[in-house]
Amino acid sequence: MSRQNPHNTYIALILLMVLLISSCKDRVRQDQTKLLVDPHLDYLDYTPKASDCKISRQLYLDKLEGFWMGASIANWTGLVTEMDKVGSIGEFNTGTFYTRDDWGKADQPNIWSEGKPSDLSPTIDFVLRDENDVWGADDDTDIEYMYQHLLYSNQTSVLTGQQIKDGWLKHIWVDEENYLWVSNQQAFDLMREGVIPPETSAPEKNPHYEMIDAQLTTEIFGLFAPTQPELAVQMASLPIRTTARDNAAWISEFYVRMYALASKVDSSRPLKQQLSWMSGEARQSIPENTYVAKMYDFVKSQYDAGLSWEQTRDSVYVRYQVDQADGYDITSQNLYCNGCFAAGINYAASLVSLFYGEGNIKETIKIGVLAGWDSDNPSATWGGLLGFMLGRSGVEREFQDKLSSRFNIHRTRQNFPNNGMDTFENMAKIGVFIVDRVIQEQMGGGVDLKNNTWYIPKSENQEIEGPK
């Protein structure tokens, strides 16, 4: 009877382990592919063209997780300083604005807190949630979550006014503390009376149509139409005009275009250069001789001149809130500090953090948080965009931490599945399914399930098809 060579036995065990690991990886890849098949969508055969833009659905999944994570970090960090500093407006005078030296120092009271600093953090610093915690929804993420849910549950790539109205009435509380502000609240009250968007932003019905609200709620449409900003704007048009008109709508469209262009950049270039190209492209679509165009040009000129971000922010305050230059009139918007929530001043502040942040997500959020006014809104906008561009893995590398992916939409909204508990992974998966539908229904492109790839035809001005 021969004895087996122990060395050969050891090699055999190693080979068996390698085979098992390889088989496990194959099963994981198969499971991931299964997760990326929408059971409600009839996937059509498609022959790719050489001119098509090719995008990995699996990579986009990570990017969408990064969007939700980046937006949540920036949103909650921005809430620490929200409305701490609004300058002198109406009955409020909040004194000297924050500067970079205030990062890490004690938070100061906001205009509503009766002298008390933020409950979120005693100091101005990043607010993070670890793997054992849960991110709560807020007004910079919850309506976007709702619009994503409405697109998917209605199996459509274009929402109707009735679908928007039904969604708002189902998912938004009627209570006084329902996390709606200004134009959103007015639009909601009108919906409860039977008014259907876009009439909910008609100036004669909604005097707050030039407020900040649509900026908070519609950027995500840019992610549903990757590489095609004009299509994204058309898809977002009715959601934007649920609460906004004119300048407030053009500002919202600027953000939507930026988000759509994030899939069209030369990713080999530094993020600073990518963002410069994206913002320049989005600027071209802003109507000339509007305060929106002039604000962009002014902030950009200050940045190009080498001024500090604090100097540029201070000049924004003087030029627009004090002097009301370039047609920016907030005289009629001061009631209940609506001037603090006017679309323009927060847009200008967001451009300060965009340009001076130069693609660094942590620096961009810091500047947005310290810039003033409704500081969580611009911070969440750019935190979401940079989170998308970095992907979830990139966001966690930047913050050197494994962060929570759990999300509680019922903190601010209601009547969602699973008692409102969701995850960034699932939210990203739903986003991928919506893009699947948009690519087939609106772009005339293809979804290659076998290779987990999108093929997007080249198009400059895509016309959307109406709801089916």
The 8 nearest C-alpha neighbors of each residue, nearest first, counted from 0:
[[1, 2, 3, 4, 5, 8, 7, 6],
 [2, 0, 3, 4, 5, 7, 8, 6],
 [3, 1, 4, 0, 5, 8, 7, 6],
 [2, 4, 5, 1, 8, 7, 6, 0],
 [3, 5, 7, 6, 2, 8, 9, 1],
 [6, 4, 8, 7, 3, 9, 10, 2],
 [5, 7, 9, 4, 8, 10, 3, 11],
 [8, 6, 10, 4, 9, 5, 11, 3],
 [7, 9, 5, 11, 6, 10, 12, 4],
 [8, 10, 6, 12, 7, 11, 5, 13],
 [11, 9, 13, 7, 12, 8, 14, 6],
 [10, 12, 8, 14, 9, 13, 7, 15],
 [13, 11, 15, 9, 14, 10, 16, 8],
 [12, 14, 10, 16, 15, 11, 17, 9],
 [15, 13, 17, 11, 16, 12, 10, 18],
 [14, 16, 12, 18, 13, 17, 11, 19],
 [17, 15, 19, 13, 18, 14, 20, 12],
 [18, 16, 14, 20, 15, 19, 21, 13],
 [17, 19, 21, 15, 16, 20, 22, 14],
 [18, 20, 16, 22, 21, 17, 23, 15],
 [21, 19, 23, 17, 22, 18, 16, 24],
 [22, 20, 18, 24, 23, 19, 17, 25],
 [21, 23, 25, 19, 20, 24, 18, 26],
 [22, 24, 20, 26, 21, 25, 19, 27],
 [25, 23, 27, 21, 26, 22, 28, 20],
 [26, 24, 22, 28, 23, 27, 29, 21],
 [25, 27, 29, 23, 24, 28, 30, 22],
 [28, 26, 24, 30, 29, 25, 31, 23],
 [27, 29, 31, 25, 26, 30, 24, 32],
 [30, 28, 26, 32, 27, 31, 25, 33],
 [29, 31, 33, 27, 32, 28, 26, 34],
 [32, 30, 34, 28, 33, 29, 27, 35],
 [31, 33, 29, 35, 34, 30, 28, 36],
 [34, 32, 30, 35, 31, 36, 29, 28],
 [35, 33, 31, 32, 36, 30, 428, 37],
 [34, 36, 32, 33, 37, 31, 428, 432],
 [37, 35, 33, 34, 38, 32, 432, 448],
 [36, 38, 39, 40, 432, 35, 34, 435],
 [37, 39, 40, 36, 41, 35, 432, 42],
 [40, 38, 37, 41, 154, 36, 151, 432],
 [41, 39, 37, 38, 42, 436, 154, 36],
 [42, 40, 43, 39, 38, 37, 436, 439],
 [41, 43, 40, 44, 446, 439, 445, 435],
 [44, 42, 41, 45, 445, 446, 439, 40],
 [45, 43, 42, 46, 445, 446, 447, 444],
 [44, 46, 445, 47, 43, 444, 446, 447],
 [45, 47, 48, 44, 445, 444, 454, 447],
 [48, 46, 45, 454, 51, 49, 445, 444],
 [47, 49, 51, 50, 46, 456, 454, 52],
 [48, 50, 51, 47, 52, 456, 53, 454],
 [49, 51, 48, 457, 52, 456, 47, 455],
 [52, 50, 456, 455, 48, 49, 454, 457],
 [51, 53, 455, 454, 456, 54, 50, 457],
 [52, 54, 454, 453, 51, 455, 452, 55],
 [55, 53, 453, 452, 56, 52, 454, 59],
 [56, 54, 452, 58, 57, 59, 451, 453],
 [55, 57, 59, 452, 58, 451, 60, 54],
 [58, 56, 60, 59, 55, 451, 61, 452],
 [57, 59, 55, 61, 60, 56, 62, 54],
 [60, 58, 62, 56, 61, 57, 63, 55],
 [59, 61, 57, 63, 58, 62, 427, 56],
 [62, 60, 64, 390, 58, 59, 63, 391],
 [61, 63, 390, 387, 59, 65, 64, 60],
 [64, 62, 66, 427, 65, 60, 61, 387],
 [65, 63, 61, 423, 67, 391, 66, 62],
 [391, 64, 66, 390, 386, 387, 62, 68],
 [67, 65, 387, 383, 386, 63, 69, 64],
 [66, 68, 70, 64, 65, 69, 71, 383],
 [69, 67, 65, 71, 70, 66, 64, 72],
 [68, 70, 386, 382, 383, 66, 72, 71],
 [69, 71, 383, 379, 382, 67, 73, 68],
 [72, 70, 74, 68, 69, 73, 75, 67],
 [73, 71, 69, 75, 74, 70, 76, 127],
 [74, 72, 379, 76, 378, 70, 382, 71],
 [75, 73, 379, 375, 71, 77, 76, 72],
 [76, 74, 78, 77, 72, 73, 126, 71],
 [77, 75, 126, 73, 125, 78, 74, 79],
 [375, 78, 76, 368, 74, 79, 374, 75],
 [77, 79, 81, 75, 375, 80, 76, 74],
 [78, 80, 77, 117, 76, 81, 119, 120],
 [81, 79, 83, 78, 77, 82, 368, 374],
 [82, 80, 78, 374, 373, 83, 79, 375],
 [83, 81, 372, 109, 373, 84, 110, 80],
 [84, 82, 109, 80, 81, 108, 110, 107],
 [83, 85, 371, 93, 82, 372, 96, 86],
 [86, 84, 372, 371, 93, 82, 87, 339],
 [87, 85, 93, 92, 84, 94, 88, 96],
 [88, 86, 92, 91, 85, 93, 89, 94],
 [89, 87, 91, 90, 86, 92, 85, 336],
 [88, 90, 91, 333, 336, 87, 334, 92],
 [89, 91, 88, 92, 87, 336, 335, 333],
 [92, 90, 88, 89, 87, 93, 110, 86],
 [91, 93, 87, 86, 94, 88, 90, 85],
 [94, 92, 86, 84, 85, 91, 87, 95],
 [93, 95, 92, 86, 96, 84, 87, 85],
 [94, 96, 97, 93, 86, 84, 98, 92],
 [97, 95, 84, 94, 98, 371, 86, 370],
 [96, 98, 369, 101, 95, 370, 99, 371],
 [97, 99, 100, 101, 309, 369, 96, 370],
 [100, 98, 101, 102, 97, 369, 366, 309],
 [99, 101, 98, 102, 97, 104, 103, 369],
 [100, 102, 104, 99, 98, 97, 103, 123],
 [103, 101, 123, 104, 100, 99, 124, 365],
 [104, 102, 123, 124, 122, 101, 105, 100],
 [103, 105, 122, 101, 102, 123, 106, 100],
 [106, 104, 122, 121, 123, 107, 103, 101],
 [105, 107, 122, 123, 116, 121, 104, 117],
 [106, 108, 116, 105, 83, 109, 115, 80],
 [109, 107, 116, 115, 114, 83, 112, 110],
 [108, 110, 83, 82, 112, 111, 107, 81],
 [109, 111, 112, 82, 83, 108, 91, 113],
 [112, 110, 109, 113, 108, 82, 114, 83],
 [113, 111, 115, 109, 114, 108, 110, 116],
 [114, 112, 115, 111, 108, 110, 109, 116],
 [113, 115, 108, 112, 116, 109, 107, 111],
 [114, 116, 108, 112, 113, 117, 107, 109],
 [117, 115, 108, 107, 106, 118, 121, 114],
 [116, 118, 119, 79, 120, 121, 106, 115],
 [117, 119, 120, 116, 121, 79, 115, 78],
 [120, 118, 117, 79, 121, 126, 78, 75],
 [119, 121, 122, 118, 117, 79, 123, 124],
 [122, 120, 106, 105, 117, 116, 123, 118],
 [123, 121, 105, 106, 104, 120, 103, 124],
 [124, 122, 103, 102, 106, 104, 105, 79],
 [123, 125, 103, 122, 126, 102, 76, 120],
 [126, 124, 76, 127, 123, 72, 73, 75],
 [125, 127, 76, 75, 72, 124, 128, 120],
 [126, 128, 72, 125, 129, 402, 76, 75],
 [127, 129, 132, 403, 402, 133, 134, 130],
 [130, 128, 402, 403, 132, 131, 401, 127],
 [129, 131, 403, 402, 132, 401, 128, 404],
 [132, 130, 129, 403, 133, 128, 402, 405],
 [131, 133, 129, 128, 130, 403, 134, 405],
 [134, 132, 405, 406, 403, 135, 128, 407],
 [135, 133, 406, 405, 407, 128, 136, 132],
 [134, 136, 407, 410, 406, 133, 137, 408],
 [135, 137, 408, 141, 410, 407, 411, 140],
 [138, 136, 139, 140, 141, 411, 135, 178],
 [137, 139, 141, 140, 178, 142, 215, 136],
 [140, 138, 215, 137, 141, 376, 216, 379],
 [141, 139, 143, 138, 137, 142, 136, 144],
 [140, 142, 144, 143, 138, 136, 137, 145],
 [143, 141, 145, 144, 216, 140, 146, 138],
 [144, 142, 216, 146, 145, 141, 140, 217],
 [143, 145, 141, 147, 142, 146, 140, 148],
 [144, 146, 142, 148, 143, 147, 149, 141],
 [147, 145, 149, 143, 148, 144, 142, 150],
 [146, 148, 144, 150, 145, 149, 143, 151],
 [147, 149, 145, 151, 146, 150, 152, 144],
 [150, 148, 146, 152, 151, 147, 153, 145],
 [151, 149, 147, 155, 153, 148, 152, 154],
 [150, 152, 154, 148, 149, 153, 433, 147],
 [151, 153, 149, 154, 150, 148, 155, 147],
 [152, 154, 150, 151, 155, 149, 162, 158],
 [155, 153, 151, 152, 150, 156, 39, 40],
 [156, 154, 150, 153, 157, 151, 466, 158],
 [155, 157, 437, 150, 436, 158, 433, 154],
 [158, 156, 466, 155, 234, 465, 159, 150],
 [159, 157, 162, 150, 156, 163, 160, 466],
 [160, 158, 162, 161, 163, 157, 466, 237],
 [159, 161, 196, 163, 162, 195, 164, 158],
 [160, 162, 164, 159, 163, 165, 195, 196],
 [163, 161, 165, 159, 164, 160, 166, 158],
 [162, 164, 166, 160, 161, 165, 167, 159],
 [163, 165, 161, 167, 166, 162, 160, 195],
 [166, 164, 162, 168, 163, 167, 161, 169],
 [167, 165, 163, 169, 164, 168, 170, 162],
 [166, 168, 164, 170, 169, 165, 171, 163],
 [167, 169, 165, 166, 170, 171, 164, 191],
 [170, 168, 166, 167, 171, 165, 414, 413],
 [169, 171, 413, 167, 412, 414, 168, 166],
 [172, 170, 412, 167, 168, 169, 413, 173],
 [171, 173, 177, 174, 412, 170, 413, 168],
 [172, 174, 171, 175, 177, 176, 168, 187],
 [175, 173, 172, 176, 177, 171, 178, 179],
 [174, 176, 177, 173, 172, 178, 179, 184],
 [177, 175, 174, 178, 179, 172, 173, 411],
 [176, 178, 172, 179, 174, 175, 411, 173],
 [179, 177, 176, 138, 411, 180, 137, 412],
 [180, 178, 184, 177, 183, 181, 138, 176],
 [181, 179, 184, 183, 182, 178, 212, 185],
 [180, 182, 184, 183, 207, 185, 210, 179],
 [183, 181, 207, 185, 184, 242, 208, 186],
 [184, 182, 186, 185, 180, 181, 179, 242],
 [185, 183, 187, 179, 180, 182, 181, 186],
 [184, 186, 182, 188, 187, 183, 205, 189],
 [187, 185, 199, 189, 183, 184, 188, 182],
 [186, 188, 190, 184, 189, 185, 183, 191],
 [189, 187, 185, 191, 190, 186, 184, 192],
 [188, 190, 192, 186, 194, 191, 187, 199],
 [191, 189, 194, 193, 187, 192, 188, 195],
 [190, 192, 188, 189, 193, 187, 168, 194],
 [191, 193, 189, 190, 194, 188, 187, 195],
 [194, 192, 190, 191, 195, 189, 164, 188],
 [193, 195, 190, 189, 192, 199, 198, 196],
 [194, 196, 160, 198, 190, 164, 161, 197],
 [197, 195, 198, 160, 241, 199, 194, 164],
 [196, 198, 241, 199, 240, 200, 237, 195],
 [199, 197, 196, 201, 200, 195, 194, 241],
 [198, 200, 186, 196, 197, 241, 201, 189],
 [201, 199, 242, 198, 205, 241, 243, 208],
 [200, 202, 198, 204, 203, 205, 199, 197],
 [203, 201, 205, 206, 204, 200, 208, 207],
 [202, 204, 201, 205, 206, 200, 198, 199],
 [205, 203, 201, 202, 206, 199, 200, 198],
 [204, 206, 202, 200, 207, 201, 203, 208],
 [205, 207, 202, 208, 204, 203, 182, 209],
 [208, 206, 182, 205, 209, 210, 181, 185],
 [207, 209, 243, 210, 200, 206, 244, 182],
 [210, 208, 247, 207, 243, 342, 244, 341],
 [211, 209, 341, 342, 208, 207, 212, 340],
 [210, 212, 342, 341, 340, 214, 213, 247],
 [213, 211, 214, 215, 210, 183, 182, 242],
 [214, 212, 216, 215, 239, 211, 243, 251],
 [215, 213, 251, 212, 216, 211, 217, 218],
 [216, 214, 139, 213, 212, 217, 376, 138],
 [215, 217, 143, 213, 142, 214, 218, 139],
 [216, 218, 219, 220, 143, 213, 214, 215],
 [219, 217, 255, 220, 254, 221, 216, 258],
 [218, 220, 221, 222, 217, 143, 223, 255],
 [221, 219, 223, 222, 218, 231, 235, 217],
 [220, 222, 259, 255, 258, 231, 219, 223],
 [221, 223, 219, 220, 259, 224, 225, 258],
 [222, 224, 220, 434, 221, 225, 433, 219],
 [225, 223, 231, 222, 221, 227, 259, 226],
 [224, 226, 259, 262, 227, 222, 223, 221],
 [227, 225, 263, 262, 260, 259, 228, 224],
 [226, 228, 230, 225, 224, 229, 259, 231],
 [229, 227, 256, 231, 259, 230, 232, 260],
 [230, 228, 232, 231, 227, 460, 233, 461],
 [229, 231, 233, 232, 228, 461, 227, 234],
 [230, 232, 228, 221, 234, 224, 229, 233],
 [233, 231, 235, 229, 234, 230, 236, 252],
 [232, 234, 236, 230, 235, 231, 229, 463],
 [235, 233, 231, 232, 236, 157, 230, 220],
 [236, 234, 232, 238, 233, 237, 220, 239],
 [235, 237, 233, 239, 234, 238, 232, 240],
 [236, 238, 240, 239, 235, 241, 197, 196],
 [239, 237, 241, 235, 240, 236, 217, 163],
 [240, 238, 236, 237, 241, 213, 243, 235],
 [241, 239, 243, 237, 242, 197, 238, 244],
 [240, 242, 197, 196, 238, 239, 200, 199],
 [241, 243, 200, 240, 182, 208, 183, 186],
 [244, 242, 208, 240, 248, 200, 247, 239],
 [243, 245, 248, 208, 247, 240, 209, 246],
 [244, 246, 248, 247, 249, 243, 209, 208],
 [247, 245, 249, 248, 250, 291, 244, 209],
 [246, 248, 209, 250, 342, 249, 243, 245],
 [247, 249, 244, 251, 243, 245, 246, 250],
 [250, 248, 252, 246, 251, 247, 253, 245],
 [249, 251, 253, 247, 252, 248, 246, 291],
 [250, 252, 214, 248, 254, 253, 249, 213],
 [251, 253, 255, 249, 254, 250, 232, 256],
 [252, 254, 250, 256, 251, 255, 281, 249],
 [255, 253, 257, 251, 252, 256, 218, 258],
 [256, 254, 221, 218, 252, 258, 257, 253],
 [257, 255, 228, 259, 253, 258, 254, 281],
 [256, 258, 254, 260, 255, 259, 277, 281],
 [257, 259, 221, 255, 261, 256, 260, 222],
 [260, 258, 221, 225, 228, 256, 226, 222],
 [259, 261, 263, 257, 262, 226, 258, 277],
 [260, 262, 258, 259, 263, 264, 257, 388],
 [263, 261, 226, 260, 225, 264, 259, 258],
 [262, 264, 226, 260, 261, 265, 225, 259],
 [265, 263, 266, 261, 262, 273, 260, 277],
 [264, 266, 267, 268, 273, 263, 262, 269],
 [265, 267, 268, 264, 273, 269, 270, 263],
 [268, 266, 265, 269, 264, 270, 273, 272],
 [267, 269, 266, 265, 272, 270, 273, 271],
 [270, 268, 271, 272, 273, 267, 266, 358],
 [269, 271, 358, 273, 272, 274, 268, 357],
 [270, 272, 358, 357, 274, 269, 273, 275],
 [273, 271, 275, 270, 274, 269, 276, 268],
 [272, 274, 270, 276, 275, 271, 264, 277],
 [275, 273, 277, 271, 276, 272, 278, 270],
 [274, 276, 272, 278, 273, 277, 279, 271],
 [275, 277, 279, 273, 274, 278, 280, 272],
 [278, 276, 274, 280, 279, 275, 257, 260],
 [277, 279, 281, 275, 280, 276, 282, 274],
 [280, 278, 282, 276, 277, 281, 275, 283],
 [279, 281, 277, 278, 282, 283, 276, 284],
 [280, 282, 278, 283, 279, 253, 284, 256],
 [281, 283, 279, 280, 284, 285, 278, 253],
 [284, 282, 281, 280, 285, 279, 286, 287],
 [283, 285, 282, 281, 286, 280, 253, 287],
 [284, 286, 282, 283, 292, 287, 249, 291],
 [287, 285, 289, 284, 288, 292, 249, 291],
 [286, 288, 289, 292, 285, 293, 291, 290],
 [289, 287, 286, 290, 292, 293, 291, 325],
 [290, 288, 291, 287, 292, 286, 293, 326],
 [289, 291, 293, 325, 292, 326, 294, 327],
 [292, 290, 294, 289, 293, 246, 295, 250],
 [293, 291, 295, 289, 290, 294, 285, 287],
 [292, 294, 290, 296, 295, 291, 297, 289],
 [295, 293, 297, 291, 296, 292, 290, 298],
 [296, 294, 292, 293, 298, 297, 299, 291],
 [295, 297, 293, 299, 294, 298, 300, 292],
 [296, 298, 294, 300, 299, 295, 293, 301],
 [299, 297, 301, 300, 295, 296, 294, 302],
 [298, 300, 302, 296, 301, 297, 295, 303],
 [301, 299, 303, 297, 302, 298, 296, 304],
 [302, 300, 304, 298, 299, 303, 306, 311],
 [301, 303, 299, 304, 300, 305, 306, 298],
 [302, 304, 300, 305, 301, 299, 306, 298],
 [305, 303, 301, 302, 306, 300, 299, 307],
 [306, 304, 303, 302, 307, 301, 300, 308],
 [305, 307, 304, 302, 301, 310, 308, 311],
 [308, 306, 310, 309, 311, 305, 302, 355],
 [307, 309, 311, 310, 312, 355, 351, 306],
 [308, 310, 312, 307, 311, 313, 98, 370],
 [311, 309, 313, 307, 308, 312, 314, 306],
 [310, 312, 314, 308, 309, 313, 301, 315],
 [313, 311, 315, 309, 314, 310, 308, 316],
 [314, 312, 316, 310, 315, 311, 309, 317],
 [313, 315, 311, 317, 316, 312, 318, 310],
 [316, 314, 312, 318, 313, 317, 319, 311],
 [315, 317, 313, 320, 314, 319, 318, 312],
 [316, 318, 321, 314, 315, 319, 320, 322],
 [319, 317, 322, 315, 316, 324, 314, 323],
 [318, 320, 323, 324, 322, 316, 321, 317],
 [319, 321, 316, 323, 317, 322, 318, 344],
 [320, 322, 317, 319, 323, 318, 316, 87],
 [321, 323, 318, 324, 319, 317, 320, 316],
 [324, 322, 319, 327, 320, 328, 321, 318],
 [323, 325, 319, 322, 326, 327, 318, 328],
 [326, 324, 290, 327, 293, 323, 289, 319],
 [327, 325, 324, 290, 328, 323, 289, 319],
 [326, 328, 323, 325, 324, 290, 319, 329],
 [329, 327, 323, 330, 326, 331, 324, 332],
 [330, 328, 332, 331, 338, 327, 333, 323],
 [331, 329, 332, 328, 333, 338, 323, 327],
 [330, 332, 329, 333, 334, 328, 338, 337],
 [333, 331, 338, 329, 337, 330, 334, 336],
 [332, 334, 338, 336, 337, 331, 89, 335],
 [333, 335, 336, 337, 332, 331, 338, 89],
 [336, 334, 337, 333, 338, 332, 89, 90],
 [337, 335, 333, 338, 334, 339, 89, 340],
 [338, 336, 340, 333, 332, 339, 335, 334],
 [337, 339, 333, 332, 341, 336, 340, 329],
 [340, 338, 337, 336, 341, 372, 85, 373],
 [341, 339, 337, 338, 211, 210, 342, 373],
 [342, 340, 210, 338, 211, 343, 339, 344],
 [341, 343, 211, 210, 247, 345, 344, 209],
 [342, 344, 346, 345, 341, 347, 291, 247],
 [345, 343, 347, 346, 342, 341, 348, 319],
 [344, 346, 348, 347, 343, 342, 349, 373],
 [345, 347, 343, 349, 348, 344, 342, 350],
 [346, 348, 350, 344, 349, 345, 343, 294],
 [349, 347, 345, 351, 350, 346, 344, 370],
 [348, 350, 377, 346, 352, 351, 347, 345],
 [349, 351, 353, 347, 348, 352, 354, 346],
 [350, 352, 348, 349, 353, 354, 355, 308],
 [351, 353, 367, 366, 363, 349, 356, 355],
 [354, 352, 350, 356, 351, 355, 349, 363],
 [355, 353, 357, 351, 356, 352, 350, 302],
 [354, 356, 357, 352, 353, 351, 308, 363],
 [355, 357, 363, 362, 353, 352, 354, 358],
 [358, 356, 271, 355, 354, 359, 353, 270],
 [357, 359, 271, 270, 356, 360, 274, 363],
 [360, 358, 362, 361, 356, 357, 363, 270],
 [359, 361, 363, 362, 358, 385, 364, 382],
 [360, 362, 364, 363, 359, 365, 397, 398],
 [361, 363, 365, 356, 359, 364, 360, 366],
 [364, 362, 356, 360, 352, 366, 361, 365],
 [363, 365, 367, 378, 361, 362, 366, 73],
 [366, 364, 362, 368, 363, 367, 361, 369],
 [367, 365, 369, 352, 363, 368, 364, 370],
 [368, 366, 378, 364, 352, 370, 365, 369],
 [367, 369, 77, 374, 365, 366, 370, 364],
 [370, 368, 366, 367, 97, 371, 365, 98],
 [369, 371, 367, 368, 366, 348, 312, 374],
 [372, 370, 84, 374, 369, 85, 373, 82],
 [371, 373, 85, 82, 374, 84, 339, 81],
 [374, 372, 81, 82, 375, 376, 371, 340],
 [373, 375, 81, 368, 77, 372, 371, 376],
 [77, 374, 376, 74, 378, 78, 373, 379],
 [375, 377, 379, 378, 374, 373, 139, 380],
 [378, 376, 349, 380, 379, 375, 374, 367],
 [377, 379, 367, 375, 73, 364, 376, 380],
 [378, 380, 70, 74, 73, 382, 376, 377],
 [381, 379, 377, 383, 378, 382, 376, 384],
 [382, 380, 384, 383, 378, 379, 385, 377],
 [383, 381, 69, 70, 379, 73, 385, 384],
 [382, 384, 70, 66, 69, 386, 381, 380],
 [383, 385, 381, 387, 386, 382, 66, 258],
 [386, 384, 388, 387, 382, 383, 381, 389],
 [387, 385, 65, 69, 66, 383, 389, 384],
 [388, 386, 66, 62, 65, 390, 384, 385],
 [387, 389, 385, 386, 390, 384, 62, 261],
 [390, 388, 393, 386, 387, 385, 394, 391],
 [391, 389, 62, 65, 387, 393, 61, 392],
 [65, 390, 392, 394, 64, 393, 61, 62],
 [391, 393, 395, 390, 394, 396, 389, 61],
 [392, 394, 389, 396, 390, 391, 395, 397],
 [395, 393, 391, 397, 396, 392, 386, 389],
 [394, 396, 398, 392, 397, 393, 400, 399],
 [395, 397, 399, 393, 394, 398, 392, 400],
 [396, 398, 394, 395, 399, 393, 361, 360],
 [397, 399, 395, 400, 396, 394, 361, 401],
 [400, 398, 396, 397, 395, 401, 394, 402],
 [399, 401, 398, 395, 402, 396, 129, 397],
 [402, 400, 395, 130, 129, 403, 399, 398],
 [401, 403, 129, 130, 128, 400, 404, 395],
 [402, 404, 130, 129, 128, 405, 132, 133],
 [403, 405, 423, 422, 402, 406, 130, 424],
 [406, 404, 422, 133, 403, 421, 134, 423],
 [405, 407, 134, 421, 422, 133, 135, 420],
 [408, 406, 420, 135, 409, 419, 136, 410],
 [407, 409, 136, 419, 410, 412, 406, 411],
 [410, 408, 412, 419, 411, 413, 407, 418],
 [409, 411, 408, 136, 135, 407, 412, 137],
 [410, 412, 409, 136, 137, 408, 178, 177],
 [413, 411, 409, 171, 170, 408, 410, 172],
 [412, 414, 170, 409, 415, 171, 172, 419],
 [415, 413, 170, 416, 169, 419, 412, 418],
 [414, 416, 419, 413, 418, 417, 170, 409],
 [417, 415, 418, 419, 414, 420, 421, 413],
 [418, 416, 419, 420, 415, 421, 414, 407],
 [419, 417, 416, 420, 415, 409, 414, 413],
 [418, 420, 409, 408, 415, 417, 407, 416],
 [421, 419, 407, 417, 418, 406, 408, 422],
 [422, 420, 406, 405, 407, 419, 425, 423],
 [423, 421, 405, 424, 425, 404, 406, 426],
 [422, 424, 426, 404, 64, 425, 427, 405],
 [425, 423, 427, 422, 426, 64, 428, 404],
 [424, 426, 428, 422, 427, 423, 429, 421],
 [425, 427, 423, 429, 428, 424, 422, 430],
 [428, 426, 430, 63, 424, 425, 64, 429],
 [427, 429, 425, 431, 430, 426, 424, 60],
 [430, 428, 432, 426, 431, 427, 425, 433],
 [429, 431, 427, 433, 428, 432, 426, 434],
 [430, 432, 434, 428, 429, 433, 435, 427],
 [433, 431, 435, 429, 430, 434, 37, 428],
 [432, 434, 430, 436, 435, 431, 437, 151],
 [433, 435, 437, 431, 223, 436, 432, 438],
 [436, 434, 432, 433, 438, 437, 431, 439],
 [435, 437, 433, 439, 434, 438, 440, 156],
 [438, 436, 434, 441, 440, 439, 156, 435],
 [437, 439, 442, 444, 435, 436, 441, 440],
 [438, 440, 443, 444, 436, 437, 442, 441],
 [441, 439, 437, 436, 438, 443, 442, 156],
 [440, 442, 437, 463, 438, 443, 439, 464],
 [443, 441, 438, 444, 439, 440, 437, 456],
 [442, 444, 439, 441, 438, 440, 445, 456],
 [445, 443, 455, 438, 439, 442, 454, 456],
 [444, 446, 454, 45, 453, 439, 447, 438],
 [445, 447, 453, 448, 452, 454, 435, 42],
 [448, 446, 452, 449, 451, 450, 453, 445],
 [449, 447, 451, 450, 446, 452, 32, 36],
 [448, 450, 447, 451, 452, 32, 446, 29],
 [449, 451, 452, 448, 447, 55, 32, 453],
 [452, 450, 448, 56, 447, 449, 55, 57],
 [453, 451, 55, 447, 56, 450, 54, 446],
 [454, 452, 446, 54, 53, 445, 447, 455],
 [453, 455, 53, 445, 444, 51, 52, 446],
 [454, 456, 52, 444, 51, 453, 457, 53],
 [457, 455, 51, 444, 458, 52, 454, 442],
 [456, 458, 51, 455, 50, 52, 459, 227],
 [459, 457, 460, 461, 456, 227, 442, 455],
 [458, 460, 461, 457, 227, 229, 228, 230],
 [461, 459, 458, 229, 462, 230, 227, 228],
 [460, 462, 230, 458, 463, 459, 229, 442],
 [461, 463, 460, 464, 230, 441, 233, 229],
 [464, 462, 441, 461, 465, 230, 233, 234],
 [463, 465, 441, 462, 466, 440, 157, 467],
 [464, 466, 467, 463, 157, 159, 158, 156],
 [467, 465, 157, 155, 464, 158, 159, 156],
 [466, 465, 155, 464, 157, 156, 154, 158]]
